[in-house]
Amino acid sequence: MKKINIIGAGLSGSEAAYQLSKRGYSVNLYEVKRLKRNSVQVTNNLAELVCSNSLRSDDLLNAVGTLKEEMRLLDSLIIKAAEFARVPAGGSLAVDREKFSEYVTKALNDNPLINIIDEEVSEIDNEAVTLIASGPLTTEKMQNQINDLLGKDDFYFYDAVAPIITKDSINMDIAFRKNRYEKGETEDYINCPMTKEQYDHFYNELINAELAIGHLEGEDSFKYFEGCMPVEGMAKRGEKTLLFGPMKPQGLRNLDGTTNYAVVQLRQDDAKDSLYNIVGFQTNLKWPEQKRVFSLIPGLENANFVRYGVMHKNNFINSPKVLNSFLQLKTNSNIFFAGQITGVEGYVESTVTGIIAAINIDKYLNNQPLVVPPSSTVTGALINYINKASTTNFQPMKANWGIIDEIDVDKRNGKNAKKEAYSQRALAAMKEFIDKI
Ligand SMILES: Cc1cc2nc3c(=O)[nH]c(=O)nc-3n(C[C@H](O)[C@H](O)[C@H](O)COP(=O)(O)OP(=O)(O)OC[C@H]3O[C@@H](n4cnc5c(N)ncnc54)[C@H](O)[C@@H]3O)c2cc1C
């Protein structure tokens, strides 16, 4: 039988090893941390939660809550570990992080089919089927291998993205559709106009807002991003700098022909036209600060943020270009990817790709057609997103209802009716998928 190598025993790699062992395969699980830790690892255990101890909402009305339920149906080891290590956290699934990682480490150590190898992989073995699950902080040697595999243009080192909001949360009584200088045949951009008073208030809140820690911080970070400055960094260069950058009003008159002091533009972010990003607003602000400050933009007072802006080290590949929809490399069918490196974002999202990669490695080794859950499931919608997103400006994505196939629900049934319908449909579709495979 063909050898299976998994590179990285983080969340997705550990999950994939467990899922493959359940299907009867022996797995070599390579992990470097006991020889050399990265800047955020603090223990020798596998599947370390490097930052928050929360796997976020456990509410089925929330997409990540439904995603976790789908993973329970898929018998996820990581979710079992989280239930075992659960600590009280309201509607969230938060864990004692030591207990959580110890549970996973023991489950893998005790498994006779899983061979944990403390080694930094620096070369991909062409004879083996390989799952690359080396995470957002892949070691340099592995980065070089991935570069050789994909080419430099399709492997990214930093994430510098603007917040993304749902289109249906934009107040179109204030915002208006128009392209700058009315170029193009369709009105692609949504514009949020500002008076001088509104700008001054926004500007003061922006430059005084709290920055995130642990990611790229302060002035030092700007040298990485001269072409892609954080919006607050640009603002700190001068009161009017933004008016010559992402808040430039020129060419964006109101529909009645009047002019604005400043304009913030929103650009379509997904093929379905349900998500919009705030153009040029890549940021290093804390997430609650982003919500507070960016909601001051007229038209965004009730904005629903599905992804906050971030600027941090993050290795991820250009999945829409290089992977097929089964997490397999288009140019080498022996190689699969899982985890944050595929362009999903978050503990839970990373883990679920480990399950899907394992299912498909099994199918591949059995010469059976590869599979992916339908995009009415949160799992399927995430994989669909990383598969169909723009190849020229691919940005990572968390679980959210904005990426799932739309359902028409009568609004009179209450504000949660749509989410309930999404969740029920997702779980029914996942059960059907599991029965089929
Ligand atoms: C600083 C930081 C903070 C984050 N905070 C959160 C958060 O609070 N909440 C959240 O939901 N998500 C967070 N994330 C995002 C992400 O969900 C986690 O990083 C998650 O652990 C990703 O899972 P993974 O399996 O892709 O990678 P990881 O869990 O990082 O696993 C990858 C493993 O591969 C190993 N490895 C790397 N290179 C090699 C090599 N050459 N050979 C062998 N092993 C190798 C690493 O040591 C690591 O153990 C954060 C990311 C970062 C970078």
The ligand as an SDF file (V2000), in Angstrom:
LIG
                    3D

 53 58  0  0  0  0  0  0  0  0999 V2000
   -0.7410   34.0340   15.5550 C   0  0  0  0  0  0  0  0  0  0  0  0
   -1.9910   33.3380   15.1460 C   0  0  0  0  0  0  0  0  0  0  0  0
   -3.1140   33.4160   15.9650 C   0  0  0  0  0  0  0  0  0  0  0  0
   -4.3000   32.7580   15.5910 C   0  0  0  0  0  0  0  0  0  0  0  0
   -5.3780   32.8510   16.4150 N   0  0  0  0  0  0  0  0  0  0  0  0
   -6.5260   32.2120   16.0940 C   0  0  0  0  0  0  0  0  0  0  0  0
   -7.6420   32.2570   16.9780 C   0  0  0  0  0  0  0  0  0  0  0  0
   -7.5840   32.8410   18.0410 O   0  0  0  0  0  0  0  0  0  0  0  0
   -8.7860   31.6320   16.6180 N   0  0  0  0  0  0  0  0  0  0  0  0
   -8.8800   30.9530   15.4480 C   0  0  0  0  0  0  0  0  0  0  0  0
   -9.9550   30.3760   15.1810 O   0  0  0  0  0  0  0  0  0  0  0  0
   -7.8300   30.8870   14.5910 N   0  0  0  0  0  0  0  0  0  0  0  0
   -6.6570   31.4990   14.8850 C   0  0  0  0  0  0  0  0  0  0  0  0
   -5.5800   31.4480   14.0250 N   0  0  0  0  0  0  0  0  0  0  0  0
   -5.7470   30.8560   12.6980 C   0  0  0  0  0  0  0  0  0  0  0  0
   -5.7120   29.3340   12.5410 C   0  0  0  0  0  0  0  0  0  0  0  0
   -7.0070   28.8670   12.7330 O   0  0  0  0  0  0  0  0  0  0  0  0
   -4.8080   28.5450   13.4310 C   0  0  0  0  0  0  0  0  0  0  0  0
   -3.5130   28.9470   13.1240 O   0  0  0  0  0  0  0  0  0  0  0  0
   -4.9550   27.0200   13.2430 C   0  0  0  0  0  0  0  0  0  0  0  0
   -4.1320   26.3960   14.1740 O   0  0  0  0  0  0  0  0  0  0  0  0
   -4.6250   26.5380   11.8430 C   0  0  0  0  0  0  0  0  0  0  0  0
   -4.6680   25.1360   11.7860 O   0  0  0  0  0  0  0  0  0  0  0  0
   -3.6760   24.3680   10.8010 P   0  0  0  0  0  0  0  0  0  0  0  0
   -3.8700   22.9250   11.0030 O   0  0  0  0  0  0  0  0  0  0  0  0
   -3.8090   24.8990    9.4440 O   0  0  0  0  0  0  0  0  0  0  0  0
   -2.2280   24.8140   11.2820 O   0  0  0  0  0  0  0  0  0  0  0  0
   -1.5240   24.6080   12.7000 P   0  0  0  0  0  0  0  0  0  0  0  0
   -2.4920   24.2610   13.7410 O   0  0  0  0  0  0  0  0  0  0  0  0
   -0.6420   25.7950   12.8730 O   0  0  0  0  0  0  0  0  0  0  0  0
   -0.6070   23.3340   12.4460 O   0  0  0  0  0  0  0  0  0  0  0  0
    0.4800   23.3270   11.5730 C   0  0  0  0  0  0  0  0  0  0  0  0
    1.5640   22.4650   12.1860 C   0  0  0  0  0  0  0  0  0  0  0  0
    2.5700   22.2210   11.2120 O   0  0  0  0  0  0  0  0  0  0  0  0
    3.8230   22.2510   11.8530 C   0  0  0  0  0  0  0  0  0  0  0  0
    4.8410   22.4930   10.8130 N   0  0  0  0  0  0  0  0  0  0  0  0
    5.0810   23.6330   10.1270 C   0  0  0  0  0  0  0  0  0  0  0  0
    6.0810   23.4440    9.2280 N   0  0  0  0  0  0  0  0  0  0  0  0
    6.4770   22.1460    9.3680 C   0  0  0  0  0  0  0  0  0  0  0  0
    7.4750   21.3500    8.7290 C   0  0  0  0  0  0  0  0  0  0  0  0
    8.3020   21.8350    7.7790 N   0  0  0  0  0  0  0  0  0  0  0  0
    7.6140   20.0410    9.1130 N   0  0  0  0  0  0  0  0  0  0  0  0
    6.8170   19.5100   10.0960 C   0  0  0  0  0  0  0  0  0  0  0  0
    5.8740   20.2350   10.7260 N   0  0  0  0  0  0  0  0  0  0  0  0
    5.6930   21.5350   10.3530 C   0  0  0  0  0  0  0  0  0  0  0  0
    3.6740   23.3520   12.8770 C   0  0  0  0  0  0  0  0  0  0  0  0
    4.6300   23.2250   13.9290 O   0  0  0  0  0  0  0  0  0  0  0  0
    2.2310   23.1480   13.3660 C   0  0  0  0  0  0  0  0  0  0  0  0
    2.1700   22.3250   14.4990 O   0  0  0  0  0  0  0  0  0  0  0  0
   -4.3710   32.0560   14.3600 C   0  0  0  0  0  0  0  0  0  0  0  0
   -3.2450   31.9970   13.5410 C   0  0  0  0  0  0  0  0  0  0  0  0
   -2.0690   32.6180   13.9330 C   0  0  0  0  0  0  0  0  0  0  0  0
   -0.8640   32.5280   13.0300 C   0  0  0  0  0  0  0  0  0  0  0  0
  1  2  1  0
  2  3  1  0
  2 52  2  0
  3  4  2  0
  4  5  1  0
  4 50  1  0
  5  6  2  0
  6  7  1  0
  6 13  1  0
  7  8  2  0
  7  9  1  0
  9 10  1  0
 10 11  2  0
 10 12  1  0
 12 13  2  0
 13 14  1  0
 14 15  1  0
 14 50  1  0
 15 16  1  0
 16 17  1  0
 16 18  1  0
 18 19  1  0
 18 20  1  0
 20 21  1  0
 20 22  1  0
 22 23  1  0
 23 24  1  0
 24 25  2  0
 24 26  1  0
 24 27  1  0
 27 28  1  0
 28 29  2  0
 28 30  1  0
 28 31  1  0
 31 32  1  0
 32 33  1  0
 33 34  1  0
 33 48  1  0
 34 35  1  0
 35 36  1  0
 35 46  1  0
 36 37  1  0
 36 45  1  0
 37 38  2  0
 38 39  1  0
 39 40  1  0
 39 45  2  0
 40 41  1  0
 40 42  2  0
 42 43  1  0
 43 44  2  0
 44 45  1  0
 46 47  1  0
 46 48  1  0
 48 49  1  0
 50 51  2  0
 51 52  1  0
 52 53  1  0
M  END
$$$$
